[in-house]
């Protein structure tokens, strides 16, 4: 079974080799590695690993943290295909998609790109009346919670932002599930993409900046005639 390890490691030569050796000694295969951010002497890495049948997930934590200075921030099951060119493939698909399908494509593919649990695309609508909401759900991935009926004080979204699980606007059930989110504008004024995952880990600023960069390009691509 595949798992996604988020590691916080000392940012120094040889540390990833030491982690790979420790995991390999425990019979664990590394499938892919993404460096999320570096700074202040540490790096944050997402590592997809394959755990042999019959082995407990705790084996991953024990093996990784056997390397001095390494800590496991989170461990969760990983499912889905791996692709080192995820963003490029998504943008290519958007370039060939009709305008009314781009939101559905983003909602379906962004969780795979960012190793998140789900995605929702919010579209701006014309409002009339004090109780009318300026947004609607244009598309949502299968695992997304229901946004209908929620008050979103951060909409319309002026720029990318993290939406941590302790926000006052969150339904109590969402706070109990520790749903972590981040959002970025997409498609024009009043529109946004929201990514989330239950139980953490919290999205990092580097992931937010990556999402903002991707949705910015996606906004331009979807405005062009289909390729």
RODO-2510 file (C-alpha; in nm, 4 decimals, decimal comma):
residues 227
     n   res          X          Y          Z
     1     x     0,0000     0,0000     0,0000
     2     x     0,1159     0,3520    -0,0774
     3     x     0,1488     0,6267     0,1842
     4     x     0,2344     0,9946     0,1745
     5     x     0,4897     1,1013     0,4341
     6     x     0,5437     1,4681     0,5062
     7     x     0,8898     1,5075     0,6539
     8     x     1,0621     1,8035     0,8149
     9     x     1,4353     1,7497     0,7697
    10     x     1,7574     1,9433     0,8297
    11     x     1,8484     2,1262     0,5102
    12     x     2,1974     1,9895     0,4668
    13     x     2,3788     1,7641     0,2193
    14     x     2,3203     1,3922     0,2541
    15     x     2,0039     1,4070     0,4629
    16     x     1,7741     1,2727     0,1910
    17     x     2,0214     0,9942     0,1230
    18     x     2,0157     0,9050     0,4913
    19     x     1,6353     0,8985     0,4901
    20     x     1,6305     0,6829     0,1779
    21     x     1,8781     0,4421     0,3361
    22     x     1,6747     0,4189     0,6562
    23     x     1,3545     0,3492     0,4656
    24     x     1,5253     0,1005     0,2354
    25     x     1,6734    -0,0870     0,5282
    26     x     1,3186    -0,1233     0,6627
    27     x     1,2066    -0,2658     0,3269
    28     x     1,0208     0,0483     0,2230
    29     x     1,0397     0,1738    -0,1364
    30     x     1,0399     0,5454    -0,2181
    31     x     0,8132     0,6107    -0,5181
    32     x     0,8409     0,9894    -0,5476
    33     x     0,9652     1,2954    -0,3587
    34     x     0,8522     1,6594    -0,3773
    35     x     1,0394     1,9368    -0,1948
    36     x     0,7687     2,1752    -0,0707
    37     x     0,9823     2,4455     0,0852
    38     x     1,3232     2,5279     0,2285
    39     x     1,4305     2,7902     0,4782
    40     x     1,5685     2,8563     0,8260
    41     x     1,7867     2,5483     0,8028
    42     x     1,5068     2,2987     0,7363
    43     x     1,3234     2,1548     0,4377
    44     x     0,9723     2,0120     0,4085
    45     x     0,9378     1,7130     0,1763
    46     x     0,6407     1,5063     0,0622
    47     x     0,7526     1,1458     0,0081
    48     x     0,5292     0,8798    -0,1480
    49     x     0,6376     0,5341    -0,0339
    50     x     0,5253     0,1766    -0,0885
    51     x     0,4806    -0,0261     0,2295
    52     x     0,5174    -0,4051     0,1939
    53     x     0,2089    -0,6142     0,2642
    54     x     0,1669    -0,7002     0,6300
    55     x     0,3753    -0,4088     0,7576
    56     x     0,2198    -0,1511     0,9895
    57     x     0,2228     0,2193     0,8898
    58     x     0,4044     0,2981     1,2158
    59     x     0,7065     0,1331     1,0549
    60     x     0,7346     0,4359     0,8266
    61     x     0,7463     0,6801     1,1144
    62     x     0,9989     0,4749     1,3095
    63     x     1,2280     0,4342     1,0084
    64     x     1,2183     0,8000     0,9016
    65     x     1,2682     0,9387     1,2520
    66     x     1,5635     0,7091     1,3088
    67     x     1,7605     0,9695     1,1099
    68     x     1,8778     1,2445     1,3509
    69     x     1,6861     1,5691     1,3072
    70     x     1,4072     1,4194     1,0936
    71     x     1,0461     1,4444     1,2095
    72     x     0,7250     1,3156     1,0508
    73     x     0,4673     1,5925     1,0245
    74     x     0,1953     1,3671     0,8832
    75     x     0,1298     1,0236     0,7396
    76     x    -0,1722     0,9366     0,5301
    77     x    -0,2694     0,6767     0,2683
    78     x    -0,1985     0,7741    -0,0892
    79     x    -0,4057     0,6643    -0,3860
    80     x    -0,3948     0,7643    -0,7488
    81     x    -0,1438     0,7756    -1,0324
    82     x     0,1911     0,9467    -0,9926
    83     x     0,3075     1,1990    -1,2487
    84     x     0,6042     1,4334    -1,2271
    85     x     0,4388     1,6666    -1,4830
    86     x     0,1002     1,6993    -1,3147
    87     x     0,0609     2,0753    -1,3605
    88     x     0,1627     2,0678    -1,7258
    89     x    -0,0797     1,7881    -1,8044
    90     x    -0,3626     1,9740    -1,6321
    91     x    -0,2916     2,2960    -1,8226
    92     x    -0,2757     2,1027    -2,1497
    93     x    -0,6115     1,9421    -2,0741
    94     x    -0,7609     2,2836    -1,9922
    95     x    -0,6332     2,4218    -2,3223
    96     x    -0,8276     2,1532    -2,5078
    97     x    -1,1412     2,1709    -2,2926
    98     x    -1,4588     2,3600    -2,3702
    99     x    -1,5242     2,6535    -2,1406
   100     x    -1,8112     2,4883    -1,9565
   101     x    -1,5996     2,1852    -1,8631
   102     x    -1,2913     2,3634    -1,7255
   103     x    -1,4334     2,3950    -1,3725
   104     x    -1,5162     2,0233    -1,3586
   105     x    -1,1682     1,9387    -1,4865
   106     x    -1,0020     2,1539    -1,2207
   107     x    -1,2127     2,0076    -0,9406
   108     x    -1,1310     1,6557    -1,0532
   109     x    -0,7574     1,6986    -1,1110
   110     x    -0,6330     1,9499    -0,8513
   111     x    -0,6527     1,7024    -0,5592
   112     x    -0,4087     1,4784    -0,7466
   113     x    -0,1776     1,7691    -0,8260
   114     x    -0,1596     1,8862    -0,4629
   115     x    -0,2016     1,5557    -0,2766
   116     x    -0,5173     1,6967    -0,1191
   117     x    -0,8488     1,5314    -0,0412
   118     x    -1,0867     1,7369    -0,2531
   119     x    -1,1420     2,0539    -0,4542
   120     x    -1,4327     2,2916    -0,5106
   121     x    -1,4675     2,5616    -0,7762
   122     x    -1,6788     2,8614    -0,6738
   123     x    -1,8269     3,0786    -0,9471
   124     x    -1,9490     3,4367    -0,9155
   125     x    -2,3184     3,5052    -0,9686
   126     x    -2,5227     3,8208    -0,9944
   127     x    -2,7017     3,8905    -0,6693
   128     x    -3,0321     4,0511    -0,5897
   129     x    -3,1513     4,1041    -0,2365
   130     x    -2,9698     4,1263     0,0939
   131     x    -2,9701     3,7492     0,1533
   132     x    -2,8398     3,6487    -0,1902
   133     x    -2,4923     3,4942    -0,2043
   134     x    -2,2426     3,6268    -0,4603
   135     x    -2,1177     3,2753    -0,5402
   136     x    -2,2301     2,9244    -0,6285
   137     x    -2,0580     2,5868    -0,6524
   138     x    -1,9611     2,5433    -1,0162
   139     x    -1,7896     2,2057    -0,9673
   140     x    -1,6729     1,9791    -0,6860
   141     x    -1,4707     1,6595    -0,6607
   142     x    -1,6311     1,3437    -0,5264
   143     x    -1,4967     1,3774    -0,1717
   144     x    -1,5765     1,7478    -0,1279
   145     x    -1,8017     1,8558     0,1601
   146     x    -2,1173     2,0535     0,0857
   147     x    -2,0660     2,4284     0,0579
   148     x    -2,4330     2,5010    -0,0101
   149     x    -2,5795     2,7153     0,2649
   150     x    -2,2442     2,8244     0,4063
   151     x    -2,1505     3,1841     0,4700
   152     x    -1,8036     3,2492     0,3307
   153     x    -1,6806     3,5792     0,4753
   154     x    -1,3667     3,5629     0,2599
   155     x    -1,5655     3,5655    -0,0656
   156     x    -1,5211     3,7344    -0,3050
   157     x    -1,1573     3,6327    -0,2758
   158     x    -0,9139     3,9194    -0,3482
   159     x    -0,6065     3,6951    -0,3429
   160     x    -0,4778     3,3534    -0,2351
   161     x    -0,5203     3,2664     0,1298
   162     x    -0,4880     2,9813     0,3755
   163     x    -0,8089     2,8714     0,5483
   164     x    -0,7030     2,6887     0,8666
   165     x    -0,9274     2,4447     1,0495
   166     x    -0,9895     2,6748     1,3474
   167     x    -1,1637     2,9501     1,1474
   168     x    -1,4769     3,0892     1,3137
   169     x    -1,6807     3,0612     0,9922
   170     x    -1,6311     2,6845     0,9695
   171     x    -1,9198     2,4524     1,0614
   172     x    -1,8567     2,2695     1,3886
   173     x    -1,8409     1,9365     1,2080
   174     x    -1,5641     2,0671     0,9812
   175     x    -1,3621     2,1849     1,2815
   176     x    -1,4029     1,8439     1,4453
   177     x    -1,2688     1,6828     1,1262
   178     x    -0,9741     1,9294     1,1262
   179     x    -1,0435     2,0247     0,7651
   180     x    -0,7519     2,2326     0,6364
   181     x    -0,8084     2,4459     0,3258
   182     x    -0,6480     2,6951     0,0927
   183     x    -0,8082     2,9039    -0,1806
   184     x    -0,7004     3,1070    -0,4805
   185     x    -0,8819     3,3189    -0,7396
   186     x    -0,9695     3,1497    -1,0663
   187     x    -1,1688     3,2528    -1,3709
   188     x    -1,2422     3,6163    -1,2976
   189     x    -1,3692     3,8489    -1,0232
   190     x    -1,5606     3,6699    -0,7515
   191     x    -1,4505     3,3199    -0,8579
   192     x    -1,2198     3,0886    -0,6639
   193     x    -1,0799     2,7396    -0,6227
   194     x    -1,0766     2,5793    -0,2761
   195     x    -0,8614     2,2763    -0,1882
   196     x    -0,8995     2,0834     0,1341
   197     x    -0,8011     1,7773     0,3289
   198     x    -0,9357     1,6294     0,6518
   199     x    -0,7081     1,5685     0,9470
   200     x    -0,4261     1,7816     0,8101
   201     x    -0,1545     1,8532     0,7646
   202     x    -0,2131     2,2254     0,7231
   203     x    -0,1313     2,3640     0,3830
   204     x     0,1961     2,5530     0,3750
   205     x     0,2615     2,8903     0,2186
   206     x     0,4669     2,7280    -0,0565
   207     x     0,1649     2,5163    -0,1553
   208     x    -0,0566     2,8258    -0,1559
   209     x     0,1827     3,0147    -0,3821
   210     x     0,2001     2,7148    -0,6142
   211     x    -0,1808     2,7015    -0,6304
   212     x    -0,2037     3,0753    -0,7022
   213     x     0,0531     3,0438    -0,9796
   214     x    -0,1287     2,7482    -1,1346
   215     x    -0,4768     2,9013    -1,1168
   216     x    -0,3425     3,2253    -1,2624
   217     x    -0,2094     3,0406    -1,5666
   218     x    -0,5268     2,8293    -1,5817
   219     x    -0,7399     3,1466    -1,5918
   220     x    -0,5472     3,2682    -1,8959
   221     x    -0,5551     2,9274    -2,0667
   222     x    -0,9297     2,8795    -2,0239
   223     x    -0,9971     3,2243    -2,1719
   224     x    -0,8383     3,1176    -2,5002
   225     x    -1,0259     2,9316    -2,7767
   226     x    -0,9919     2,5517    -2,7356
   227     x    -0,6706     2,4241    -2,8969
***
